[in-house]
Amino acid sequence: MTFTFWAIAIGIVFILMALGTTTLKRLPLTTSIIYLGVGFGLAISGTDLLKIDLMANSGILMHITEIALIISLFTTGLKLRNPLKAGRWKIPVRLAFGSMVITVLLITLVGVFWLHLPLGVAILLGAILAPTDPVLASDVQLENPADRDRLRFGLTGEAGLNDSTGSPFLLLGLGLLGLHELGDFGWEWLLVDVLWAILAGPVVGALLGNLVGRLVVYLRLSYKEAIGLDDFLALGLMALSYGVAMLVHTNGFLAVFAAGLALRQVEAKNSGEHSAEAREVIEAIAKVGQDEEVATHPEKAPAYMAQAVLGFNEQLERIGEVIVVIIIGGLLATVHPPLEALWFVPLLFLVIRPIAVEISLVGSKAIPLQRRLFSWFGIRGIGSLFYVLYAIEHGLPADVAPQLTALVLTVVAASIIVHGISVTPLMQFYSKRRKSHRPDPESQSSSLGEVS
């Protein structure tokens, strides 16, 4: 009867979310908060519907979160339509690399001197909690590919990049615990886990995304072939880019993100980079009964391809969010939140993240309000769960794993709740303020009226 009850429970959740989506957008509440509550409620209900042993099931849980991240990172790449040469990319790169390194360093110092953790474990904690989340941060990301707002673009780009750039620190922490080969004086770690992973991963994804995108556009325009089944195109490109990257021992997450980004760039170069043109072709594909006509139209085919893939992936991303956040809620019921979380969570959200963001954005064009929102929306979530599961699967000592897991799950749950409650009012406030601010020079050509 367990499967029967699960079917009923999932059916109720999905239908209620479908019916209540419009209402939720007006409330200081996100779907993730509800999923977290459902998972926690099922775990403590005594019905055996959700009994998860994290240590015993770490392998399957790791792969579930891995798949959710792959889908989300590919989706994130598809949202970023600005050309790579655009100055707007400076902020997400600064956040994903500069802010990431500073956050790992600060958490490591806190871990060593205040939490009294071994250096390797403290670095692990920093690597696990430093990345912001591409799944749970969807409410502060770009609303559509034509959106050119600097805040949303920066948060979207950061979420796409830093779930990947955190992995070298994770491997460094495991290496210091004797669970990963670092090489003499760390040279193997530097060359393979840092330089090769960060440089080769995007190359693999970009090559495959560009090749597949160009091939589809060519077949549709020249022969009116390869029409339909864009969902298969999305699944195939995600799996291929991740698989090839892992085969050559580079960063699979960066490869998937780059594949989505490259596919979007194929569209942008073929249908024009200006937001007004993008909006026109993107809206055109939504018209009922025009699928084949638009899919093979010389000016609209690239946008049709990219937007159809994005639409499918966004649906997959929502399903992944439901599954993983319910799991997080279930896991939360199995741990005892450590007392250290009472001061560590505020320290991370209110001190460490703002310091890292402010330092990384020195000299940027972000206005003060945007800087404050960049500092606040350092949302932690599925990426952090994946990293802690990865560490457990790679031999994290049994005397360390429960303490680390409890702290990470507490931080993730706190982030889902506090960031989820604040996202609607803060983004509404930001939307009102930006309309009265001076126009963004980088957005002069946009019909959307975005500001700096």
C-alpha positions as CSV (number, residue, x, y, z in Angstrom):
1,M,0.0,0.0,0.0
2,T,3.0,2.3,0.3
3,F,3.1,3.0,-3.4
4,T,-0.7,3.7,-3.4
5,F,-0.3,6.3,-0.6
6,W,2.7,7.8,-2.3
7,A,0.6,8.2,-5.5
8,I,-2.1,9.9,-3.6
9,A,0.3,12.2,-1.7
10,I,2.2,13.2,-4.9
11,G,-1.1,13.7,-6.8
12,I,-2.4,16.0,-4.1
13,V,0.8,18.1,-3.9
14,F,1.0,18.5,-7.7
15,I,-2.6,19.5,-8.1
16,L,-2.5,21.9,-5.2
17,M,0.6,23.6,-6.5
18,A,-0.9,23.9,-10.0
19,L,-4.1,25.5,-8.5
20,G,-2.2,27.7,-6.1
21,T,0.7,29.0,-8.2
22,T,-0.9,32.4,-9.0
23,T,-1.7,32.9,-5.3
24,L,1.8,32.0,-4.2
25,K,3.3,34.6,-6.5
26,R,1.5,37.3,-4.4
27,L,2.5,35.9,-1.0
28,P,5.8,35.9,0.8
29,L,6.0,32.2,0.2
30,T,7.7,29.9,-2.3
31,T,6.9,26.4,-3.5
32,S,10.1,25.2,-2.0
33,I,8.9,26.1,1.5
34,I,5.8,24.0,0.9
35,Y,7.7,21.0,-0.4
36,L,10.1,21.2,2.6
37,G,7.1,21.2,4.9
38,V,5.6,18.2,3.0
39,G,8.8,16.2,3.3
40,F,9.2,17.0,7.0
41,G,5.6,16.2,7.7
42,L,5.7,12.9,5.9
43,A,8.9,11.9,7.8
44,I,7.4,12.5,11.2
45,S,3.9,11.3,10.4
46,G,4.7,7.7,11.4
47,T,3.2,6.4,8.2
48,D,6.6,5.1,6.8
49,L,5.9,7.0,3.6
50,L,9.3,8.9,3.9
51,K,11.9,7.1,5.9
52,I,15.4,8.0,4.6
53,D,18.7,6.7,6.0
54,L,21.1,9.3,4.6
55,M,24.2,7.2,5.3
56,A,22.8,4.0,3.9
57,N,21.2,5.6,0.8
58,S,23.8,8.3,0.1
59,G,24.6,6.8,-3.3
60,I,21.1,7.0,-4.8
61,L,20.4,10.3,-3.1
62,M,23.6,11.7,-4.6
63,H,22.5,10.7,-8.1
64,I,19.0,12.1,-7.6
65,T,20.5,15.5,-6.7
66,E,23.1,15.2,-9.4
67,I,20.4,14.8,-12.1
68,A,18.4,17.8,-10.6
69,L,21.6,19.9,-10.8
70,I,22.3,18.8,-14.4
71,I,18.8,19.8,-15.5
72,S,18.9,23.1,-13.7
73,L,22.4,24.1,-14.9
74,F,21.4,23.4,-18.5
75,T,18.2,25.5,-18.0
76,T,20.2,28.3,-16.5
77,G,22.5,28.4,-19.5
78,L,19.6,28.6,-21.8
79,K,18.3,31.7,-20.0
80,L,21.5,33.7,-20.5
81,R,21.1,35.4,-23.9
82,N,23.7,38.2,-23.5
83,P,26.7,37.7,-25.8
84,L,29.8,36.5,-23.9
85,K,31.7,39.6,-24.9
86,A,29.1,41.8,-23.1
87,G,30.3,43.7,-20.0
88,R,27.3,42.4,-18.1
89,W,29.1,39.0,-17.6
90,K,31.7,40.7,-15.3
91,I,29.4,40.5,-12.3
92,P,28.4,36.8,-12.5
93,V,32.0,35.9,-13.1
94,R,33.2,38.0,-10.1
95,L,30.5,36.4,-7.9
96,A,31.1,32.9,-9.1
97,F,34.9,33.0,-8.7
98,G,35.9,35.9,-6.4
99,S,33.0,35.7,-4.0
100,M,33.2,31.9,-4.0
101,V,36.9,31.9,-3.0
102,I,36.3,34.5,-0.3
103,T,33.3,32.6,1.1
104,V,35.2,29.3,1.2
105,L,38.1,31.0,3.0
106,L,35.9,32.7,5.6
107,I,33.9,29.5,6.3
108,T,37.1,27.6,6.6
109,L,38.4,30.1,9.2
110,V,35.2,29.9,11.1
111,G,35.3,26.1,10.9
112,V,38.8,25.8,12.3
113,F,38.8,28.5,15.0
114,W,35.1,28.5,16.1
115,L,33.8,25.1,15.2
116,H,37.1,23.4,16.0
117,L,37.1,21.3,12.9
118,P,40.1,19.7,11.3
119,L,41.4,21.8,8.3
120,G,40.2,19.3,5.7
121,V,36.7,19.2,7.2
122,A,36.6,23.0,7.5
123,I,37.5,23.3,3.8
124,L,34.8,20.7,3.0
125,L,32.2,22.8,4.9
126,G,33.3,25.9,2.9
127,A,33.0,24.1,-0.4
128,I,29.6,22.6,0.4
129,L,28.0,25.9,1.6
130,A,29.7,28.4,-0.7
131,P,27.8,27.8,-3.9
132,T,24.4,29.5,-4.4
133,D,21.7,27.3,-5.8
134,P,20.5,27.3,-9.5
135,V,17.2,25.4,-8.6
136,L,15.9,27.2,-5.6
137,A,17.1,30.6,-6.8
138,S,14.7,30.6,-9.8
139,D,12.5,33.3,-8.3
140,V,15.4,35.8,-8.5
141,Q,16.7,34.7,-11.8
142,L,16.0,36.1,-15.3
143,E,12.2,36.0,-16.0
144,N,12.8,35.3,-19.7
145,P,15.8,35.2,-22.1
146,A,15.1,38.8,-23.2
147,D,15.4,40.1,-19.7
148,R,18.5,42.2,-19.3
149,D,18.3,43.3,-15.7
150,R,21.7,43.4,-14.1
151,L,20.6,41.9,-10.7
152,R,18.7,39.0,-12.2
153,F,21.4,38.4,-14.8
154,G,24.1,38.4,-12.1
155,L,22.3,36.0,-9.8
156,T,21.4,33.7,-12.7
157,G,25.0,33.6,-14.0
158,E,26.4,33.1,-10.5
159,A,24.1,30.2,-9.9
160,G,25.1,28.6,-13.2
161,L,28.8,28.9,-12.6
162,N,29.5,28.4,-8.9
163,D,28.0,25.0,-8.4
164,S,30.8,24.0,-10.6
165,T,33.6,26.2,-9.3
166,G,33.1,24.9,-5.8
167,S,34.1,21.3,-6.7
168,P,37.9,22.0,-6.6
169,F,37.6,23.0,-3.0
170,L,35.5,20.0,-2.2
171,L,38.3,17.8,-3.7
172,L,40.9,19.7,-1.8
173,G,39.1,19.1,1.5
174,L,38.8,15.4,0.7
175,G,42.5,15.3,-0.3
176,L,43.5,16.8,3.1
177,L,41.5,14.0,4.7
178,G,43.3,11.4,2.6
179,L,40.3,10.6,0.5
180,H,41.4,12.1,-2.8
181,E,44.8,12.2,-4.5
182,L,46.3,15.7,-4.5
183,G,49.8,14.8,-5.8
184,D,53.2,16.1,-4.5
185,F,52.7,19.6,-3.1
186,G,49.2,19.6,-4.5
187,W,50.3,19.8,-8.2
188,E,47.9,17.1,-9.3
189,W,45.0,18.9,-7.6
190,L,46.0,22.2,-9.2
191,L,46.5,20.9,-12.7
192,V,43.7,18.4,-12.9
193,D,41.0,19.4,-10.4
194,V,41.4,23.2,-10.9
195,L,42.8,24.1,-14.2
196,W,41.8,21.2,-16.4
197,A,38.3,20.9,-14.8
198,I,37.5,24.6,-15.0
199,L,39.0,25.2,-18.5
200,A,38.1,22.0,-20.3
201,G,34.6,21.5,-18.9
202,P,33.2,24.6,-20.6
203,V,35.0,23.8,-23.8
204,V,33.4,20.3,-24.0
205,G,29.9,21.7,-23.4
206,A,30.3,24.7,-25.7
207,L,31.5,22.6,-28.6
208,L,28.7,20.1,-28.2
209,G,26.0,22.8,-27.6
210,N,27.2,24.8,-30.6
211,L,27.5,21.7,-32.9
212,V,24.0,20.4,-32.0
213,G,22.4,23.8,-32.2
214,R,23.9,24.6,-35.6
215,L,23.0,21.2,-36.9
216,V,19.3,21.4,-35.9
217,V,19.0,25.0,-37.3
218,Y,20.6,23.8,-40.6
219,L,18.4,20.8,-41.0
220,R,15.2,22.8,-40.2
221,L,16.0,25.7,-42.5
222,S,17.5,23.7,-45.4
223,Y,15.5,20.5,-45.4
224,K,12.6,21.1,-43.0
225,E,13.8,18.1,-41.0
226,A,14.6,17.5,-37.3
227,I,11.2,19.1,-36.4
228,G,9.6,18.2,-33.1
229,L,10.8,16.2,-30.1
230,D,12.7,19.1,-28.7
231,D,12.5,17.4,-25.4
232,F,14.6,14.6,-26.7
233,L,17.1,17.2,-28.0
234,A,17.3,18.7,-24.5
235,L,17.7,15.3,-22.8
236,G,20.3,14.2,-25.3
237,L,22.4,17.3,-25.2
238,M,22.4,17.3,-21.4
239,A,23.4,13.6,-21.1
240,L,26.0,13.9,-23.9
241,S,27.8,16.9,-22.6
242,Y,27.8,15.6,-19.0
243,G,28.9,12.1,-20.1
244,V,31.7,13.3,-22.4
245,A,33.0,15.7,-19.8
246,M,33.1,13.0,-17.1
247,L,34.8,10.6,-19.6
248,V,37.7,13.1,-20.1
249,H,37.8,13.7,-16.3
250,T,36.7,17.4,-16.4
251,N,33.9,19.2,-14.7
252,G,30.5,17.8,-15.9
253,F,28.4,20.6,-14.3
254,L,30.4,23.3,-16.1
255,A,30.0,21.4,-19.4
256,V,26.2,21.1,-19.0
257,F,25.9,24.8,-18.2
258,A,28.2,25.7,-21.2
259,A,26.1,23.5,-23.5
260,G,22.9,25.3,-22.6
261,L,24.7,28.6,-22.9
262,A,26.1,27.7,-26.3
263,L,22.7,26.6,-27.6
264,R,21.2,29.9,-26.6
265,Q,24.2,31.8,-28.3
266,V,23.4,29.9,-31.5
267,E,19.9,31.3,-31.3
268,A,21.0,34.8,-30.4
269,K,23.5,35.0,-33.3
270,N,21.0,33.8,-35.8
271,S,18.0,35.8,-34.7
272,G,19.6,38.9,-33.5
273,E,21.0,39.9,-30.0
274,H,18.6,42.7,-29.3
275,S,15.9,42.0,-26.7
276,A,13.0,43.5,-28.8
277,E,13.7,41.0,-31.6
278,A,14.1,38.2,-29.2
279,R,10.7,38.9,-27.6
280,E,9.0,39.0,-31.0
281,V,10.3,35.5,-32.1
282,I,9.9,34.0,-28.6
283,E,6.2,35.1,-28.5
284,A,5.7,33.8,-32.0
285,I,6.4,30.2,-31.1
286,A,3.6,30.3,-28.5
287,K,0.9,30.6,-31.1
288,V,-1.2,27.4,-31.4
289,G,-1.0,25.6,-34.7
290,Q,2.2,27.3,-35.9
291,D,4.8,24.8,-34.6
292,E,6.1,23.5,-38.0
293,E,5.8,26.9,-39.7
294,V,7.7,28.7,-37.0
295,A,10.2,25.9,-36.5
296,T,11.4,26.2,-40.2
297,H,11.0,30.0,-40.6
298,P,14.3,31.5,-41.6
299,E,14.2,34.2,-38.9
300,K,12.3,32.3,-36.2
301,A,13.7,28.8,-36.3
302,P,16.7,29.4,-34.0
303,A,14.5,31.0,-31.3
304,Y,11.9,28.3,-31.7
305,M,14.5,25.6,-31.0
306,A,16.1,27.3,-28.0
307,Q,12.7,28.3,-26.5
308,A,11.2,24.9,-26.9
309,V,14.1,23.3,-25.2
310,L,14.0,25.8,-22.4
311,G,10.3,25.3,-21.9
312,F,10.7,21.6,-21.5
313,N,13.7,21.9,-19.2
314,E,11.8,24.4,-16.9
315,Q,9.1,21.7,-16.4
316,L,11.8,19.1,-15.6
317,E,13.4,21.6,-13.2
318,R,10.1,22.0,-11.3
319,I,9.7,18.3,-11.0
320,G,13.3,18.0,-9.8
321,E,12.7,20.7,-7.2
322,V,9.6,18.9,-5.8
323,I,11.5,15.6,-5.4
324,V,14.7,16.9,-3.9
325,V,13.2,19.5,-1.6
326,I,10.8,16.8,-0.2
327,I,13.8,14.6,0.4
328,I,15.6,17.5,2.2
329,G,12.5,17.9,4.4
330,G,12.5,14.2,5.1
331,L,16.3,14.2,5.9
332,L,15.8,17.2,8.2
333,A,13.5,15.1,10.4
334,T,16.3,12.6,10.9
335,V,18.9,15.0,12.3
336,H,19.2,17.1,15.3
337,P,20.0,20.7,14.3
338,P,23.3,21.6,16.1
339,L,23.4,24.4,18.6
340,E,26.1,26.0,16.5
341,A,23.6,26.7,13.8
342,L,22.0,29.3,16.0
343,W,25.0,31.6,15.3
344,F,26.5,30.0,12.2
345,V,23.4,30.5,10.0
346,P,23.1,34.3,10.7
347,L,26.9,34.6,10.4
348,L,26.8,33.0,6.9
349,F,23.8,35.0,5.6
350,L,24.4,38.4,7.2
351,V,28.2,38.6,7.5
352,I,30.1,36.1,5.3
353,R,28.0,36.4,2.2
354,P,27.8,40.2,2.3
355,I,31.6,40.6,2.9
356,A,32.4,38.2,0.0
357,V,30.0,40.0,-2.4
358,E,31.1,43.5,-1.5
359,I,34.8,42.6,-2.0
360,S,34.1,40.8,-5.3
361,L,32.0,43.7,-6.7
362,V,34.5,46.5,-5.9
363,G,34.6,48.7,-9.0
364,S,31.5,47.1,-10.6
365,K,28.5,49.1,-12.1
366,A,26.1,47.6,-9.6
367,I,24.1,50.2,-7.7
368,P,23.9,50.0,-3.9
369,L,20.5,48.4,-3.9
370,Q,21.6,45.7,-6.2
371,R,24.7,45.1,-4.1
372,R,22.6,44.6,-1.0
373,L,20.3,42.2,-2.9
374,F,23.3,40.3,-4.3
375,S,24.5,40.0,-0.7
376,W,21.2,38.7,0.6
377,F,20.2,36.3,-2.1
378,G,23.0,33.8,-1.5
379,I,20.5,30.9,-1.6
380,R,21.8,27.5,-0.5
381,G,20.1,24.3,-1.6
382,I,20.4,21.3,-3.8
383,G,24.0,21.9,-4.7
384,S,25.0,21.8,-1.0
385,L,23.2,18.6,-0.5
386,F,24.9,17.0,-3.6
387,Y,28.3,18.0,-2.3
388,V,27.8,16.6,1.2
389,L,26.5,13.3,-0.3
390,Y,29.5,13.3,-2.7
391,A,31.8,13.6,0.3
392,I,30.0,10.8,2.2
393,E,30.2,8.5,-0.9
394,H,33.9,9.2,-1.1
395,G,34.6,8.0,2.4
396,L,33.9,10.9,4.7
397,P,34.7,9.5,8.2
398,A,31.7,8.3,10.2
399,D,32.6,10.5,13.2
400,V,32.5,13.6,11.0
401,A,29.6,12.9,8.5
402,P,26.7,13.3,11.0
403,Q,27.9,16.6,12.4
404,L,28.6,18.0,8.9
405,T,25.3,16.7,7.5
406,A,23.3,18.2,10.3
407,L,24.8,21.6,9.9
408,V,24.4,21.6,6.1
409,L,20.8,20.5,6.2
410,T,20.0,23.1,8.8
411,V,21.6,25.8,6.7
412,V,19.7,24.7,3.6
413,A,16.4,24.5,5.4
414,A,17.0,28.0,6.9
415,S,17.8,29.3,3.5
416,I,14.7,27.8,1.9
417,I,12.6,29.5,4.6
418,V,14.1,32.9,5.1
419,H,15.0,33.6,1.5
420,G,11.7,32.1,0.4
421,I,9.8,34.4,2.7
422,S,11.7,37.5,1.6
423,V,12.0,37.0,-2.1
424,T,8.6,38.2,-3.1
425,P,8.5,41.5,-1.2
426,L,12.2,42.3,-1.9
427,M,11.9,41.7,-5.6
428,Q,8.7,43.7,-5.8
429,F,10.4,46.5,-4.0
430,Y,13.4,46.3,-6.4
431,S,11.1,46.3,-9.4
432,K,9.4,49.5,-8.3
433,R,12.7,51.2,-7.4
434,R,14.5,50.3,-10.7
435,K,11.7,52.0,-12.8
436,S,12.6,55.3,-11.3
437,H,16.4,54.8,-11.6
438,R,18.4,56.0,-14.6
439,P,18.5,53.7,-17.7
440,D,21.2,51.1,-17.9
441,P,23.6,52.0,-20.8
442,E,23.9,48.3,-21.6
443,S,20.1,48.1,-22.0
444,Q,19.6,51.1,-24.3
445,S,18.6,48.8,-27.2
446,S,16.2,46.8,-25.1
447,S,12.5,47.4,-25.3
448,L,12.0,46.1,-21.8
449,G,13.2,49.3,-20.1
450,E,15.6,47.5,-17.7
451,V,17.9,49.6,-15.6
452,S,21.4,49.2,-14.2
